[in-house]
Each structure stands twice: as C-alpha cells, then as structure tokens.
Amino acid sequence: MTKTRIAIIGTGGIAAFHVKQYLRMDDVEVVAGADIVEGKARSFLDAQGLSSARAFSSAKEMLDAVKPDAVSVCTYNSTHAECAIAALEHGCDVLLEKPMTVTLAEALALRKAEKLSGKILTIGFQPRYDARMKKVKEVIRSGDLGKIYYIQTGGGRWRGIPGGTFIEKKYAGVGALADIGCYGLDMALNAIGYPRPLTVSAVSFDYFGKNPKYSPPKDAARFSVDDFCGAFIRLEGGITLDFRMSWAMHMDTTGATIFLGTDAGLKVEPAGLGELWGGAWDGSCGNVTLFHDYLGSPTSTPIPLPEPKEDNFYLKCRSFVDAVRERLPAPIPTSEIIYNQAIIDGIIRSSESGHEVSVEFTE
Ligand SMILES: NC(=O)c1ccc[n+]([C@@H]2O[C@H](COP(=O)([O-])OP(=O)(O)OC[C@H]3O[C@@H](n4cnc5c(N)ncnc54)[C@H](O)[C@@H]3O)[C@@H](O)[C@H]2O)c1
C-alpha cells in the first residue's frame, strides 16, 4: 500500500493533535515538519517519536525538498494564508486549521490559489464531525421547522482567555471572534446550508483581556485583540443571525442556540456552565428540544442524541486523508467557509466604524 506522505507546517500546540491522528493511520506517513522558530520542528518531531521525519525552519524549503502529497497547516492565524498558498502552489492538498484566515482579502487569495492548483483545501472545523451536531443539522434539514427566519447563537466562556499567540494581533489577527466565534458561526450556517451574508452590525470589546485583574499582568500588557463581540447579521433568504462570542464576561453563558421557524423551533442548550455555544468546540451540547404545536397547543419534544463513537479530531484528519487518497471533494469546502470569513470581516469592519456594513465580494 502506498502511504500518503504528509508534512506539518507550524509545529506548535495544535500540530501535536494532527500528528496524533495521523499516527493512528497505517496509510499515512508524517514525513516532515517546518516551523519558523529555529529548532522547534526538530524537537517537536522527536517528541512525537518521528525522529526519521525531516525538520525545517522554512515551509517553502520543506515543500521544495520533501515534496509531500499533503500538508496540515497549523500555524497561528496571521500566517494561514501564506503557508496554505505556498503548499497549494507546491501541488499539495491542504488541511488548514480554523479560522480560514484573518482577513477576507487573504481568504479570497487562498480561494484563488486553490482553484488554480486544482488541489484539495479543507478547513479544520472538527465539531462538524460530532454525532450530536450532525443530529442538529438533520433536524434542521428535515424541513420540520418550516421556513427558518431567526437564529440566535454564539455563547462563549465565562472566563477562558487563552495565552500564547492567541492574544496578540500580529499572530492571531482576531481574538475570541475568530478563535471560537468561527465555530459558532459554522454550526449555525452549516445547519442551514451556508446562505450568503448580506449585512453586519457589530460591536466588540477588550475589557477583560487588557485588565490585569482578569488576565495575568504580562498577558494584559500585550493583549491586542477582542475578548467579546456581538453582531446582528442579515443573511440571504430572509434569515437573521443574532450572534455573540466571549472569552470572558460577568455571565455564565449568553444562552442557548435557537433556530426559529414558521412551523417549529429548535433549542440547543449549552453542555454545561461556561461552555461555548450550545455545542462546545468539540461538538458537545446539552438538551436539544423541538418546540412545536400538537393538537393545537404549543408543546416541546426532546430530541434523542447519539453518543459519539469516534474522536472528532480523528474524523477531521481521516476525512481529509480519504479525500486525498480517493480524490474526493474537500470535506469542509472553502466555498462555504468564505462566508464564515466574510462575517468575521464584517464584524471587524462594523465594530471599528460604529455602523452597519454590507458584505460584498466577488470571486
Ligand atoms: N481545531 C482546534 O481545535 C484548534 C485548537 C487550537 C488551535 N487551533 C488553531 O491552530 C492554529 C495554531 O494554534 P496553536 O495553538 O498550535 O498555536 P501555536 O502558537 O502554539 O503554534 C503555531 C506555530 O506556527 C509557527 N509558525 C507561524 N508562522 C509560521 C510559518 N510561516 N512557517 C512555519 N511555522 C510558522 C509558530 O512558530 C508556532 O510554533 C491557530 O490557527 C488556531 O486557531 C485549532
């Protein structure tokens, strides 16, 4: 059996999760890693038991020298676009970590490179593979809700500001909005078939991240992204999305995710106090309930949820490898995620300008 030769770009925290999954697959070989921090790729590969894999301090040098079939791009957000474009231009299929990019312009450049290359580019939203999230989507797609006209989603953490590269604009580009907000957006938009966003009115804040009362003083001093955002988004098809995301706030949760339809409504409750968005980053959620009329009276029906049988992160990496080996379409295509990125871009523009903005772009 020919093995798929995979390389890793960016050997920080999340890269270890990718390698862990690839090591479970007997049709995959992790052949190399690259990180701009001198020596980091070597120690990473050694720590993963991959001492025969080659280490580089430049992604392009690695792509030239090793010519991998496929690449996991695990760099911080601000270098997602350049690394993924380089890999596509070197003829590699790419699994790119979320969020797709920092700016919409970068996302559009990436879409262009993807189309020119003819290669697979998929974005790493592992909650999509969760059996519970699939059930939520199944209910929505059944049509039982009638026309869906209003969605409330988001949620976030009571306290949970990360550290490292996540809190500096030069590395992360965007804070809570892009880190965990992209998941909330993906859950809601994927469930309803990713309609195009039309307008965004938004606010964002950094009251907790910059305050040494709530952040370690060293982190507070370098904090340069958002820790909370709220947005009102008009989507094609007469659907409104009311969205918020928090890394920290004086509240346990901003509530359940709700889908309101003309025939029924669906409530997805958070998995627990301080969890993300009524479906945490790993796809877990609390009760899922259908609200509808029965014999003329409003009533509610709990939706039985399946227990996940496999790790979502494994399923994300496995579906990428299956697509690479069998030349299948990207499991999580950029044709969808470009709208996720356009909303993030709209939220930033609207909160900076203080008024509603249109979401307009052509490819
Ligand atoms: N899917 C998930 O559950 C999940 C969880 C955590 C992080 N992430 C995403 O993964 C990405 C990385 O997060 P992390 O926690 O591993 O960050 P990190 O800072 O620990 O690691 C990023 C690494 O990329 C390297 N890097 C940056 N630019 C590079 C370049 N041009 N070439 C080579 N290496 C480069 C950095 O030196 C660093 O070692 C982020 O985009 C984040 O949003 C996803």
PDBQT file of the ligand as one rigid body, heavy atoms in Angstrom, charges set to zero:
ROOT
HETATM    1  N1  LIG A 401      -9.134  22.912  15.777  1.00  0.00    +0.000 N 
HETATM    2  C1  LIG A 401      -8.866  23.164  17.033  1.00  0.00    +0.000 C 
HETATM    3  O1  LIG A 401      -9.463  22.619  17.935  1.00  0.00    +0.000 OA
HETATM    4  C2  LIG A 401      -7.798  24.138  17.370  1.00  0.00    +0.000 A 
HETATM    5  C3  LIG A 401      -7.341  24.243  18.682  1.00  0.00    +0.000 A 
HETATM    6  C4  LIG A 401      -6.292  25.147  18.950  1.00  0.00    +0.000 A 
HETATM    7  C5  LIG A 401      -5.773  25.916  17.918  1.00  0.00    +0.000 A 
HETATM    8  N2  LIG A 401      -6.287  25.801  16.659  1.00  0.00    +0.000 N 
HETATM    9  C6  LIG A 401      -5.770  26.647  15.564  1.00  0.00    +0.000 C 
HETATM   10  O2  LIG A 401      -4.477  26.160  15.231  1.00  0.00    +0.000 OA
HETATM   11  C7  LIG A 401      -3.628  27.249  14.893  1.00  0.00    +0.000 C 
HETATM   12  C8  LIG A 401      -2.350  27.166  15.724  1.00  0.00    +0.000 C 
HETATM   13  O3  LIG A 401      -2.665  27.195  17.083  1.00  0.00    +0.000 OA
HETATM   14  P1  LIG A 401      -1.575  26.723  18.159  1.00  0.00    +0.000 P 
HETATM   15  O4  LIG A 401      -2.235  26.721  19.470  1.00  0.00    +0.000 OA
HETATM   16  O5  LIG A 401      -0.912  25.482  17.685  1.00  0.00    +0.000 OA
HETATM   17  O6  LIG A 401      -0.557  27.966  18.045  1.00  0.00    +0.000 OA
HETATM   18  P2  LIG A 401       0.990  27.982  18.414  1.00  0.00    +0.000 P 
HETATM   19  O7  LIG A 401       1.374  29.403  18.507  1.00  0.00    +0.000 OA
HETATM   20  O8  LIG A 401       1.246  27.051  19.548  1.00  0.00    +0.000 OA
HETATM   21  O9  LIG A 401       1.692  27.306  17.134  1.00  0.00    +0.000 OA
HETATM   22  C9  LIG A 401       1.810  27.928  15.891  1.00  0.00    +0.000 C 
HETATM   23  C10 LIG A 401       3.188  27.598  15.344  1.00  0.00    +0.000 C 
HETATM   24  O10 LIG A 401       3.263  28.045  13.998  1.00  0.00    +0.000 OA
HETATM   25  C11 LIG A 401       4.577  28.518  13.772  1.00  0.00    +0.000 C 
HETATM   26  N3  LIG A 401       4.560  29.370  12.575  1.00  0.00    +0.000 N 
HETATM   27  C12 LIG A 401       3.980  30.581  12.416  1.00  0.00    +0.000 A 
HETATM   28  N4  LIG A 401       4.166  31.054  11.181  1.00  0.00    +0.000 NA
HETATM   29  C13 LIG A 401       4.883  30.105  10.522  1.00  0.00    +0.000 A 
HETATM   30  C14 LIG A 401       5.367  29.979   9.193  1.00  0.00    +0.000 A 
HETATM   31  N5  LIG A 401       5.198  30.971   8.302  1.00  0.00    +0.000 N 
HETATM   32  N6  LIG A 401       6.039  28.873   8.850  1.00  0.00    +0.000 NA
HETATM   33  C15 LIG A 401       6.234  27.879   9.756  1.00  0.00    +0.000 A 
HETATM   34  N7  LIG A 401       5.808  27.937  11.039  1.00  0.00    +0.000 NA
HETATM   35  C16 LIG A 401       5.132  29.028  11.408  1.00  0.00    +0.000 A 
HETATM   36  C17 LIG A 401       4.912  29.250  15.059  1.00  0.00    +0.000 C 
HETATM   37  O11 LIG A 401       6.285  29.465  15.214  1.00  0.00    +0.000 OA
HETATM   38  C18 LIG A 401       4.333  28.307  16.092  1.00  0.00    +0.000 C 
HETATM   39  O12 LIG A 401       5.282  27.340  16.522  1.00  0.00    +0.000 OA
HETATM   40  C19 LIG A 401      -4.434  28.531  15.118  1.00  0.00    +0.000 C 
HETATM   41  O13 LIG A 401      -4.890  28.989  13.875  1.00  0.00    +0.000 OA
HETATM   42  C20 LIG A 401      -5.598  28.097  15.978  1.00  0.00    +0.000 C 
HETATM   43  O14 LIG A 401      -6.783  28.816  15.718  1.00  0.00    +0.000 OA
HETATM   44  C21 LIG A 401      -7.264  24.928  16.367  1.00  0.00    +0.000 A 
ENDROOT
TORSDOF 0
